[in-house]
Amino acid sequence: MQEDEELGKENAIERNMGTQPLDAVLTELELNNHDIVAACSEPMTHKAMARARKGRRLTPKMKVRVTETLNGIMRTRGVDRKFGVKQLFNY
């Protein structure tokens, strides 16, 4: 039985990926989680944003949603900078 538990731990997906580049970008732009959640036209929670910054694994769709919302905020602020998913998330 203990051998099965060890095998399960080896095959488990690592969910905690550490602080993401997204966190540094939002800090630099002086944005908080609420700014992203409020600007998102699709469903997004504050909990999902907290997970995104801390590096808890998100679905690919949610990573795209965060990226598109951030790019939209930057457009409205007149900032000529655009991010891709790979630039904001390192997993």
C-alpha positions as a Markdown table, in Angstrom:
| # | Residue | x | y | z |
|---|---|---|---|---|
| 1 | Met | 0.0 | 0.0 | 0.0 |
| 2 | Gln | 2.8 | 2.4 | 0.8 |
| 3 | Glu | 4.4 | 1.7 | -2.5 |
| 4 | Asp | 1.1 | 2.7 | -4.3 |
| 5 | Glu | 1.1 | 6.0 | -2.4 |
| 6 | Glu | 4.6 | 6.8 | -3.4 |
| 7 | Leu | 3.9 | 6.0 | -7.0 |
| 8 | Gly | 0.8 | 8.3 | -6.9 |
| 9 | Lys | 3.0 | 11.1 | -5.6 |
| 10 | Glu | 5.5 | 10.7 | -8.4 |
| 11 | Asn | 2.8 | 10.8 | -11.1 |
| 12 | Ala | 0.9 | 13.7 | -9.5 |
| 13 | Ile | 0.7 | 17.0 | -11.4 |
| 14 | Glu | 2.7 | 19.8 | -9.7 |
| 15 | Arg | 0.0 | 22.5 | -9.1 |
| 16 | Asn | 2.1 | 25.1 | -7.3 |
| 17 | Met | 4.4 | 26.8 | -9.9 |
| 18 | Gly | 5.6 | 29.7 | -7.8 |
| 19 | Thr | 5.1 | 33.4 | -8.3 |
| 20 | Gln | 4.4 | 34.1 | -12.0 |
| 21 | Pro | 5.7 | 36.9 | -14.2 |
| 22 | Leu | 2.1 | 38.2 | -14.2 |
| 23 | Asp | 2.6 | 39.3 | -10.6 |
| 24 | Ala | 5.6 | 41.5 | -11.5 |
| 25 | Val | 3.7 | 43.0 | -14.5 |
| 26 | Leu | 0.7 | 43.9 | -12.4 |
| 27 | Thr | 2.8 | 45.3 | -9.6 |
| 28 | Glu | 4.7 | 47.4 | -12.2 |
| 29 | Leu | 1.5 | 48.7 | -13.7 |
| 30 | Glu | 0.0 | 49.3 | -10.2 |
| 31 | Leu | -2.9 | 47.0 | -10.9 |
| 32 | Asn | -4.5 | 44.8 | -8.3 |
| 33 | Asn | -6.6 | 41.6 | -8.7 |
| 34 | His | -9.8 | 43.6 | -8.5 |
| 35 | Asp | -8.8 | 45.7 | -11.5 |
| 36 | Ile | -8.5 | 42.6 | -13.7 |
| 37 | Val | -11.7 | 41.0 | -12.4 |
| 38 | Ala | -13.7 | 44.2 | -12.9 |
| 39 | Ala | -12.4 | 44.7 | -16.4 |
| 40 | Cys | -13.0 | 41.1 | -17.6 |
| 41 | Ser | -16.1 | 40.7 | -19.8 |
| 42 | Glu | -16.2 | 37.0 | -19.1 |
| 43 | Pro | -16.7 | 35.3 | -15.7 |
| 44 | Met | -13.6 | 35.6 | -13.5 |
| 45 | Thr | -13.3 | 35.5 | -9.8 |
| 46 | His | -10.9 | 37.2 | -7.3 |
| 47 | Lys | -9.8 | 33.7 | -6.3 |
| 48 | Ala | -8.8 | 32.8 | -9.8 |
| 49 | Met | -6.7 | 36.0 | -10.0 |
| 50 | Ala | -5.0 | 35.2 | -6.7 |
| 51 | Arg | -4.2 | 31.7 | -8.0 |
| 52 | Ala | -2.9 | 33.2 | -11.3 |
| 53 | Arg | -0.4 | 35.5 | -9.5 |
| 54 | Lys | 0.7 | 32.8 | -7.0 |
| 55 | Gly | 1.3 | 30.2 | -9.6 |
| 56 | Arg | -1.5 | 27.7 | -8.9 |
| 57 | Arg | -2.2 | 26.0 | -12.1 |
| 58 | Leu | -5.0 | 27.5 | -14.2 |
| 59 | Thr | -6.7 | 26.1 | -17.3 |
| 60 | Pro | -5.4 | 27.3 | -20.6 |
| 61 | Lys | -8.7 | 29.2 | -21.2 |
| 62 | Met | -8.4 | 31.1 | -17.9 |
| 63 | Lys | -4.8 | 32.0 | -18.8 |
| 64 | Val | -6.0 | 33.5 | -22.1 |
| 65 | Arg | -8.8 | 35.3 | -20.3 |
| 66 | Val | -6.4 | 36.9 | -17.9 |
| 67 | Thr | -4.0 | 37.9 | -20.7 |
| 68 | Glu | -6.7 | 39.4 | -22.9 |
| 69 | Thr | -8.1 | 41.4 | -20.0 |
| 70 | Leu | -4.7 | 42.8 | -19.1 |
| 71 | Asn | -4.0 | 43.7 | -22.7 |
| 72 | Gly | -7.5 | 45.4 | -22.9 |
| 73 | Ile | -6.7 | 47.5 | -19.8 |
| 74 | Met | -3.3 | 48.5 | -21.3 |
| 75 | Arg | -5.1 | 49.6 | -24.5 |
| 76 | Thr | -7.5 | 51.8 | -22.6 |
| 77 | Arg | -4.7 | 53.4 | -20.7 |
| 78 | Gly | -2.9 | 54.1 | -24.0 |
| 79 | Val | 0.1 | 51.9 | -23.1 |
| 80 | Asp | 1.7 | 50.5 | -26.3 |
| 81 | Arg | 2.6 | 47.1 | -24.9 |
| 82 | Lys | 1.0 | 43.8 | -25.4 |
| 83 | Phe | 1.6 | 40.5 | -23.6 |
| 84 | Gly | 1.2 | 36.9 | -24.6 |
| 85 | Val | 0.3 | 34.0 | -22.4 |
| 86 | Lys | 3.9 | 32.7 | -22.4 |
| 87 | Gln | 5.1 | 36.0 | -21.1 |
| 88 | Leu | 2.8 | 36.1 | -18.1 |
| 89 | Phe | 2.8 | 32.4 | -17.2 |
| 90 | Asn | 5.9 | 30.1 | -17.0 |
| 91 | Tyr | 4.0 | 26.8 | -17.1 |
